[in-house]
Amino acid sequence: MIVYLIRHGQAENQSDSGRDADRNLTDLGHRQAQAIAMFLADPDSESPVRVLASPYSRTQQTASAIWNAMDHPKQSEERLAAHKSVPDILEVITDTPVPVLAVISHNPIISRTADVLSAGPAAPNLYSMQPGQLIALKIDQSNPLGSAQLITQFRLNDS
């Protein structure tokens, strides 16, 4: 199985409501989301069969660019929310029987998930995903811990 781990695009520091879940993408964050969408929609890449996103505003906005570019239905997944944990993301991955999956979530859990998939539960901090970053891993879906092989990383050059 190929899994794309995606950290949402750059988000505002504060939302109008004051709730973390309501923080929106910045202009750069929208450009990052669009760049990831184009990367995943490229006919030369392994396109995800399903794209699941945390219900938070910034992940939904990141995912919307992908859903629209790939003509996928909107699919929110509570287990990808910022207040969840690595086991929750791992459960989403193992419970989704598709050959190519994209999950959009938050730091630090998305980076730590990449660590655990790559080197097991005792993994050191191997990845520190930046906003708008994608990491593609090939994993053994039946025994994912420590099974991952890095395929590629992608992030819009925001300088």
MDAnalysis code that builds the backbone (N, CA, C; Angstrom):
import MDAnalysis as mda
import numpy as np

u = mda.Universe.empty(477, n_residues=159, atom_resindex=np.repeat(np.arange(159), 3), trajectory=True)
u.add_TopologyAttr("name", ["N", "CA", "C"] * 159)
u.add_TopologyAttr("resid", np.arange(1, 160))
u.add_TopologyAttr("resname", ["MET", "ILE", "VAL", "TYR", "LEU", "ILE", "ARG", "HIS", "GLY", "GLN", "ALA", "GLU", "ASN", "GLN", "SER", "ASP", "SER", "GLY", "ARG", "ASP", "ALA", "ASP", "ARG", "ASN", "LEU", "THR", "ASP", "LEU", "GLY", "HIS", "ARG", "GLN", "ALA", "GLN", "ALA", "ILE", "ALA", "MET", "PHE", "LEU", "ALA", "ASP", "PRO", "ASP", "SER", "GLU", "SER", "PRO", "VAL", "ARG", "VAL", "LEU", "ALA", "SER", "PRO", "TYR", "SER", "ARG", "THR", "GLN", "GLN", "THR", "ALA", "SER", "ALA", "ILE", "TRP", "ASN", "ALA", "MET", "ASP", "HIS", "PRO", "LYS", "GLN", "SER", "GLU", "GLU", "ARG", "LEU", "ALA", "ALA", "HIS", "LYS", "SER", "VAL", "PRO", "ASP", "ILE", "LEU", "GLU", "VAL", "ILE", "THR", "ASP", "THR", "PRO", "VAL", "PRO", "VAL", "LEU", "ALA", "VAL", "ILE", "SER", "HIS", "ASN", "PRO", "ILE", "ILE", "SER", "ARG", "THR", "ALA", "ASP", "VAL", "LEU", "SER", "ALA", "GLY", "PRO", "ALA", "ALA", "PRO", "ASN", "LEU", "TYR", "SER", "MET", "GLN", "PRO", "GLY", "GLN", "LEU", "ILE", "ALA", "LEU", "LYS", "ILE", "ASP", "GLN", "SER", "ASN", "PRO", "LEU", "GLY", "SER", "ALA", "GLN", "LEU", "ILE", "THR", "GLN", "PHE", "ARG", "LEU", "ASN", "ASP", "SER"])
u.atoms.positions = np.array([
    [0.850, -1.173, 0.000],
    [0.000, 0.000, 0.000],
    [0.897, 1.238, 0.000],
    [0.426, 2.257, -0.706],
    [1.092, 3.556, -0.662],
    [0.218, 4.487, 0.166],
    [0.836, 5.175, 1.106],
    [0.109, 6.158, 1.912],
    [0.806, 7.507, 1.781],
    [-0.001, 8.503, 1.453],
    [0.469, 9.880, 1.422],
    [0.076, 10.513, 2.747],
    [1.057, 10.896, 3.529],
    [0.820, 11.630, 4.763],
    [0.987, 13.102, 4.431],
    [-0.044, 13.889, 4.699],
    [-0.042, 15.301, 4.311],
    [-0.341, 16.157, 5.530],
    [0.537, 17.122, 5.761],
    [0.243, 18.124, 6.782],
    [-0.461, 19.283, 6.077],
    [-1.534, 19.755, 6.665],
    [-2.301, 20.851, 6.082],
    [-1.387, 22.017, 5.719],
    [-1.865, 22.851, 4.808],
    [-1.126, 24.045, 4.415],
    [-1.011, 25.045, 5.560],
    [-0.166, 26.054, 5.328],
    [0.052, 27.082, 6.349],
    [-1.288, 27.694, 6.754],
    [-1.501, 27.830, 8.067],
    [-2.771, 28.339, 8.596],
    [-2.565, 29.629, 9.375],
    [-3.668, 30.353, 9.539],
    [-3.672, 31.560, 10.355],
    [-3.278, 31.208, 11.786],
    [-2.707, 32.155, 12.490],
    [-2.347, 31.929, 13.891],
    [-3.574, 31.856, 14.787],
    [-4.601, 32.616, 14.456],
    [-5.836, 32.668, 15.251],
    [-7.037, 32.636, 14.311],
    [-8.134, 32.081, 14.802],
    [-9.388, 32.139, 14.047],
    [-10.254, 33.252, 14.631],
    [-11.248, 33.682, 13.890],
    [-12.173, 34.695, 14.388],
    [-12.904, 34.208, 15.634],
    [-13.176, 32.903, 15.695],
    [-13.906, 32.336, 16.836],
    [-13.001, 32.089, 18.040],
    [-11.669, 32.082, 17.796],
    [-10.737, 31.745, 18.864],
    [-10.505, 30.244, 18.998],
    [-11.249, 29.441, 18.248],
    [-11.109, 27.979, 18.298],
    [-10.029, 27.516, 17.327],
    [-9.164, 26.643, 17.782],
    [-8.117, 26.091, 16.926],
    [-8.722, 25.394, 15.706],
    [-9.804, 24.683, 15.887],
    [-10.427, 23.928, 14.799],
    [-10.922, 24.830, 13.668],
    [-11.101, 26.110, 13.943],
    [-11.639, 27.041, 12.952],
    [-10.571, 27.841, 12.206],
    [-9.295, 27.579, 12.490],
    [-8.232, 28.323, 11.802],
    [-8.241, 27.985, 10.310],
    [-8.197, 29.018, 9.476],
    [-8.217, 28.861, 8.027],
    [-6.817, 28.919, 7.442],
    [-6.697, 28.474, 6.205],
    [-5.435, 28.582, 5.493],
    [-5.151, 30.035, 5.141],
    [-3.870, 30.368, 5.118],
    [-3.426, 31.656, 4.610],
    [-3.381, 31.568, 3.079],
    [-3.060, 32.662, 2.423],
    [-2.895, 32.619, 0.960],
    [-1.824, 31.598, 0.573],
    [-0.713, 31.591, 1.310],
    [0.331, 30.606, 1.045],
    [-0.206, 29.195, 1.261],
    [-0.971, 28.993, 2.314],
    [-1.549, 27.681, 2.586],
    [-2.428, 27.191, 1.447],
    [-3.203, 28.089, 0.854],
    [-4.024, 27.718, -0.305],
    [-3.150, 27.345, -1.502],
    [-2.058, 28.085, -1.706],
    [-1.139, 27.742, -2.802],
    [-0.483, 26.383, -2.548],
    [-0.116, 26.112, -1.291],
    [0.470, 24.809, -0.950],
    [-0.528, 23.682, -1.220],
    [-1.781, 23.897, -0.825],
    [-2.819, 22.881, -1.045],
    [-2.997, 22.619, -2.536],
    [-3.019, 23.684, -3.320],
    [-3.181, 23.534, -4.771],
    [-1.987, 22.797, -5.375],
    [-0.787, 23.093, -4.897],
    [0.417, 22.418, -5.401],
    [0.380, 20.923, -5.074],
    [-0.052, 20.572, -3.864],
    [-0.183, 19.154, -3.502],
    [-1.227, 18.494, -4.390],
    [-2.338, 19.177, -4.626],
    [-3.388, 18.631, -5.483],
    [-2.851, 18.330, -6.882],
    [-2.083, 19.256, -7.431],
    [-1.528, 19.050, -8.773],
    [-0.506, 17.909, -8.774],
    [0.281, 17.814, -7.707],
    [1.248, 16.729, -7.577],
    [0.533, 15.381, -7.577],
    [-0.545, 15.266, -6.791],
    [-1.269, 13.998, -6.688],
    [-2.073, 13.670, -7.940],
    [-2.527, 14.693, -8.648],
    [-3.320, 14.481, -9.856],
    [-2.462, 14.210, -11.088],
    [-1.149, 14.351, -10.956],
    [-0.245, 14.112, -12.084],
    [-0.433, 12.679, -12.586],
    [-0.670, 12.505, -13.878],
    [-0.891, 11.152, -14.402],
    [0.315, 10.227, -14.258],
    [1.494, 10.775, -14.012],
    [2.692, 9.950, -13.839],
    [2.898, 9.505, -12.391],
    [2.025, 9.950, -11.480],
    [2.178, 9.554, -10.080],
    [1.099, 8.542, -9.697],
    [1.310, 7.904, -8.579],
    [0.320, 6.979, -8.020],
    [-0.747, 7.823, -7.335],
    [-1.895, 7.968, -7.939],
    [-2.943, 8.812, -7.384],
    [-3.709, 8.081, -6.292],
    [-4.062, 8.788, -5.230],
    [-4.813, 8.141, -4.151],
    [-6.228, 7.756, -4.597],
    [-6.662, 6.598, -4.111],
    [-8.016, 6.117, -4.353],
    [-8.979, 6.799, -3.378],
    [-8.495, 7.037, -2.162],
    [-9.279, 7.757, -1.150],
    [-8.421, 8.849, -0.558],
    [-9.081, 9.966, -0.225],
    [-8.425, 11.103, 0.418],
    [-9.260, 11.450, 1.641],
    [-8.683, 11.239, 2.822],
    [-9.380, 11.465, 4.093],
    [-8.722, 12.632, 4.819],
    [-9.551, 13.476, 5.441],
    [-9.018, 14.659, 6.118],
    [-9.660, 14.855, 7.479],
    [-8.883, 15.402, 8.381],
    [-9.385, 15.857, 9.669],
    [-10.548, 16.820, 9.436],
    [-11.495, 16.891, 10.366],
    [-12.618, 17.815, 10.194],
    [-12.279, 19.290, 10.440],
    [-11.068, 19.600, 10.873],
    [-10.683, 20.981, 11.138],
    [-10.683, 21.785, 9.839],
    [-10.952, 23.073, 9.945],
    [-11.087, 23.942, 8.778],
    [-9.860, 23.898, 7.872],
    [-8.667, 24.014, 8.427],
    [-7.464, 24.091, 7.600],
    [-7.179, 22.787, 6.852],
    [-7.526, 21.648, 7.454],
    [-7.330, 20.381, 6.744],
    [-8.408, 20.184, 5.688],
    [-9.620, 20.629, 5.984],
    [-10.701, 20.552, 4.999],
    [-10.377, 21.422, 3.787],
    [-9.815, 22.594, 4.027],
    [-9.441, 23.473, 2.918],
    [-8.303, 22.869, 2.101],
    [-7.343, 22.254, 2.770],
    [-6.250, 21.575, 2.062],
    [-6.812, 20.436, 1.231],
    [-7.670, 19.641, 1.839],
    [-8.259, 18.493, 1.153],
    [-9.152, 18.913, -0.010],
    [-9.857, 20.022, 0.138],
    [-10.775, 20.462, -0.926],
    [-10.048, 20.652, -2.247],
    [-8.846, 21.194, -2.193],
    [-8.068, 21.361, -3.427],
    [-7.804, 20.004, -4.073],
    [-7.505, 19.000, -3.257],
    [-7.223, 17.650, -3.761],
    [-8.508, 16.998, -4.258],
    [-9.560, 17.062, -3.429],
    [-10.841, 16.462, -3.840],
    [-11.310, 17.032, -5.168],
    [-11.191, 18.350, -5.331],
    [-11.632, 18.992, -6.571],
    [-10.759, 18.599, -7.756],
    [-9.455, 18.594, -7.574],
    [-8.536, 18.268, -8.665],
    [-8.686, 16.823, -9.132],
    [-9.074, 15.941, -8.208],
    [-9.155, 14.521, -8.528],
    [-10.594, 14.036, -8.665],
    [-11.538, 14.939, -8.522],
    [-12.958, 14.588, -8.599],
    [-13.312, 13.489, -7.594],
    [-12.800, 13.658, -6.357],
    [-13.090, 12.729, -5.261],
    [-14.169, 13.317, -4.362],
    [-14.940, 12.466, -3.714],
    [-15.924, 12.985, -2.755],
    [-15.229, 13.478, -1.488],
    [-15.867, 14.433, -0.838],
    [-15.368, 14.942, 0.440],
    [-15.497, 13.823, 1.474],
    [-14.394, 13.531, 2.196],
    [-14.416, 12.483, 3.214],
    [-13.665, 12.949, 4.458],
    [-14.425, 13.353, 5.465],
    [-13.839, 13.758, 6.742],
    [-13.648, 12.532, 7.614],
    [-12.643, 12.603, 8.464],
    [-12.347, 11.487, 9.366],
    [-11.945, 12.062, 10.714],
    [-12.799, 11.893, 11.691],
    [-12.580, 12.418, 13.045],
    [-11.268, 11.909, 13.649],
    [-10.874, 10.693, 13.326],
    [-9.646, 10.123, 13.905],
    [-8.377, 10.811, 13.406],
    [-8.499, 11.754, 12.477],
    [-7.347, 12.516, 11.983],
    [-7.261, 13.909, 12.606],
    [-8.173, 14.232, 13.526],
    [-8.217, 15.561, 14.154],
    [-6.957, 15.812, 14.992],
    [-6.675, 17.087, 15.220],
    [-5.456, 17.487, 15.937],
    [-5.375, 16.930, 17.348],
    [-6.505, 16.718, 18.004],
    [-6.496, 16.229, 19.383],
    [-6.409, 14.700, 19.469],
    [-6.320, 14.034, 18.325],
    [-6.210, 12.570, 18.312],
    [-4.746, 12.160, 18.437],
    [-4.466, 10.869, 18.213],
    [-3.112, 10.357, 18.443],
    [-2.629, 9.522, 17.257],
    [-1.362, 9.156, 17.308],
    [-0.774, 8.323, 16.264],
    [-1.549, 7.017, 16.104],
    [-1.913, 6.304, 17.195],
    [-2.700, 5.071, 16.991],
    [-4.009, 5.312, 16.226],
    [-4.599, 6.485, 16.398],
    [-5.817, 6.791, 15.641],
    [-5.522, 6.864, 14.139],
    [-4.442, 7.539, 13.770],
    [-4.086, 7.628, 12.348],
    [-3.717, 6.249, 11.809],
    [-2.978, 5.478, 12.584],
    [-2.620, 4.123, 12.151],
    [-3.867, 3.272, 11.937],
    [-4.851, 3.442, 12.787],
    [-6.109, 2.709, 12.646],
    [-6.818, 3.098, 11.348],
    [-6.826, 4.375, 11.027],
    [-7.419, 4.825, 9.766],
    [-6.708, 4.149, 8.587],
    [-5.399, 4.117, 8.638],
    [-4.612, 3.524, 7.543],
    [-4.906, 2.028, 7.408],
    [-4.893, 1.320, 8.517],
    [-5.104, -0.132, 8.438],
    [-6.561, -0.500, 8.165],
    [-7.487, 0.388, 8.497],
    [-8.918, 0.122, 8.267],
    [-9.389, 0.528, 6.875],
    [-8.529, 1.102, 6.067],
    [-8.931, 1.597, 4.751],
    [-8.281, 0.728, 3.679],
    [-8.998, -0.277, 3.200],
    [-8.416, -1.256, 2.270],
    [-8.358, -0.756, 0.819],
    [-7.434, 0.148, 0.565],
    [-7.213, 0.659, -0.786],
    [-5.721, 0.578, -1.095],
    [-5.352, 0.520, -2.356],
    [-3.919, 0.440, -2.682],
    [-3.163, 1.745, -2.461],
    [-3.873, 2.905, -2.579],
    [-3.220, 4.207, -2.403],
    [-4.173, 5.108, -1.617],
    [-3.682, 5.592, -0.472],
    [-4.491, 6.387, 0.448],
    [-3.764, 7.689, 0.764],
    [-4.519, 8.775, 0.853],
    [-3.965, 10.049, 1.328],
    [-4.697, 10.441, 2.597],
    [-3.937, 10.823, 3.634],
    [-4.524, 11.315, 4.880],
    [-3.955, 12.695, 5.171],
    [-4.843, 13.596, 5.573],
    [-4.448, 14.974, 5.839],
    [-4.732, 15.259, 7.300],
    [-3.671, 15.612, 8.029],
    [-3.807, 15.792, 9.464],
    [-2.885, 16.910, 9.936],
    [-2.514, 16.844, 11.198],
    [-1.845, 17.935, 11.909],
    [-0.533, 17.458, 12.535],
    [0.341, 18.427, 12.802],
    [1.535, 18.129, 13.589],
    [1.170, 18.254, 15.060],
    [1.785, 17.511, 15.945],
    [2.916, 16.613, 15.701],
    [2.511, 15.195, 15.293],
    [1.192, 14.885, 15.299],
    [0.813, 13.478, 15.084],
    [1.098, 12.975, 13.678],
    [1.041, 13.829, 12.672],
    [1.301, 13.347, 11.316],
    [2.793, 13.035, 11.137],
    [3.667, 13.873, 11.696],
    [5.112, 13.600, 11.623],
    [5.463, 12.337, 12.404],
    [4.871, 12.207, 13.585],
    [5.159, 11.029, 14.413],
    [4.650, 9.754, 13.751],
    [3.539, 9.849, 13.027],
    [3.037, 8.685, 12.290],
    [4.049, 8.254, 11.237],
    [4.636, 9.212, 10.529],
    [5.683, 8.883, 9.551],
    [6.855, 8.191, 10.231],
    [7.233, 8.670, 11.423],
    [8.332, 8.051, 12.186],
    [8.022, 6.598, 12.515],
    [6.834, 6.375, 13.071],
    [6.434, 5.035, 13.531],
    [6.287, 4.075, 12.347],
    [5.731, 4.546, 11.247],
    [5.625, 3.692, 10.065],
    [7.008, 3.341, 9.523],
    [7.947, 4.266, 9.628],
    [9.290, 4.043, 9.087],
    [10.184, 3.206, 9.978],
    [10.084, 3.393, 11.291],
    [11.051, 2.733, 12.185],
    [10.431, 2.093, 13.420],
    [9.124, 1.979, 13.480],
    [8.479, 1.315, 14.608],
    [8.184, 2.254, 15.762],
    [7.501, 1.722, 16.808],
    [7.043, 2.543, 17.932],
    [8.146, 3.278, 18.683],
    [9.349, 2.738, 18.704],
    [10.449, 3.384, 19.420],
    [11.276, 4.279, 18.496],
    [10.724, 4.626, 17.354],
    [11.449, 5.418, 16.360],
    [11.895, 6.757, 16.923],
    [13.096, 7.180, 16.538],
    [13.506, 8.548, 16.870],
    [12.697, 9.519, 16.007],
    [12.853, 10.793, 16.252],
    [12.179, 11.798, 15.425],
    [12.895, 11.888, 14.086],
    [12.339, 11.202, 13.097],
    [12.935, 11.171, 11.764],
    [12.392, 12.283, 10.873],
    [11.121, 12.588, 11.056],
    [10.452, 13.560, 10.199],
    [9.913, 14.706, 11.037],
    [10.016, 15.883, 10.511],
    [9.400, 17.062, 11.104],
    [8.696, 17.781, 9.964],
    [7.472, 17.352, 9.708],
    [6.747, 17.855, 8.550],
    [6.385, 19.330, 8.716],
    [6.607, 20.075, 7.663],
    [6.277, 21.489, 7.614],
    [4.854, 21.653, 7.079],
    [4.220, 22.797, 7.311],
    [2.900, 23.018, 6.719],
    [2.967, 22.851, 5.199],
    [1.973, 22.163, 4.665],
    [1.917, 21.956, 3.224],
    [2.885, 20.923, 2.702],
    [3.329, 20.010, 3.552],
    [4.279, 18.979, 3.134],
    [3.582, 17.642, 2.972],
    [4.036, 16.886, 1.998],
    [3.560, 15.536, 1.715],
    [4.727, 14.580, 1.814],
    [4.496, 13.441, 2.458],
    [5.474, 12.348, 2.487],
    [4.759, 11.113, 1.962],
    [5.336, 10.468, 0.955],
    [4.768, 9.245, 0.386],
    [5.571, 8.053, 0.881],
    [4.861, 7.083, 1.459],
    [5.482, 5.886, 2.000],
    [4.830, 4.638, 1.420],
    [5.631, 3.644, 1.141],
    [5.117, 2.325, 0.770],
    [5.170, 1.486, 2.038],
    [4.004, 0.946, 2.444],
    [3.935, 0.196, 3.697],
    [3.305, -1.172, 3.483],
    [3.528, -2.036, 4.449],
    [2.825, -3.318, 4.537],
    [1.585, -3.046, 5.372],
    [0.418, -2.968, 4.744],
    [-0.803, -2.579, 5.450],
    [-1.171, -3.564, 6.565],
    [-0.817, -4.834, 6.425],
    [-1.156, -5.817, 7.455],
    [-0.225, -5.734, 8.661],
    [0.957, -5.163, 8.484],
    [1.930, -5.026, 9.567],
    [2.725, -3.743, 9.333],
    [2.076, -2.581, 9.506],
    [2.685, -1.327, 9.047],
    [3.833, -0.781, 9.882],
    [3.884, -1.091, 11.177],
    [4.892, -0.481, 12.044],
    [6.298, -0.862, 11.612],
    [7.072, 0.145, 11.260],
    [8.458, -0.075, 10.851],
    [8.615, -0.603, 9.441],
    [7.521, -0.736, 8.697],
    [7.597, -1.337, 7.364],
    [7.804, -0.334, 6.231],
    [7.691, 0.949, 6.512],
    [7.636, 1.955, 5.445],
    [8.966, 2.165, 4.746],
    [8.832, 2.353, 3.444],
    [9.940, 2.786, 2.609],
    [9.539, 4.130, 2.018],
    [10.392, 5.113, 2.175],
    [10.118, 6.433, 1.635],
    [10.122, 6.387, 0.115],
    [9.048, 6.893, -0.478],
    [8.965, 6.987, -1.938],
    [9.396, 8.381, -2.377],
    [8.782, 9.400, -1.776],
    [9.122, 10.768, -2.129],
    [8.581, 11.725, -1.072],
    [9.060, 12.944, -1.143],
    [8.536, 14.045, -0.332],
    [8.256, 15.194, -1.289],
    [7.265, 16.001, -0.922],
    [6.912, 17.142, -1.763],
    [6.458, 18.294, -0.900],
    [6.897, 19.493, -1.274],
    [6.416, 20.712, -0.627],
    [6.682, 21.867, -1.582],
    [5.692, 22.726, -1.736],
    [5.845, 23.914, -2.555],
    [6.971, 24.768, -1.985],
    [7.865, 25.204, -2.851],
    [8.920, 26.108, -2.422],
    [8.273, 27.448, -2.115],
    [8.232, 27.813, -0.852],
    [7.502, 29.016, -0.427],
    [8.395, 30.209, -0.182],
    [9.587, 30.199, -0.711],
    [10.481, 31.341, -0.481],
    [10.256, 32.440, -1.490],
])
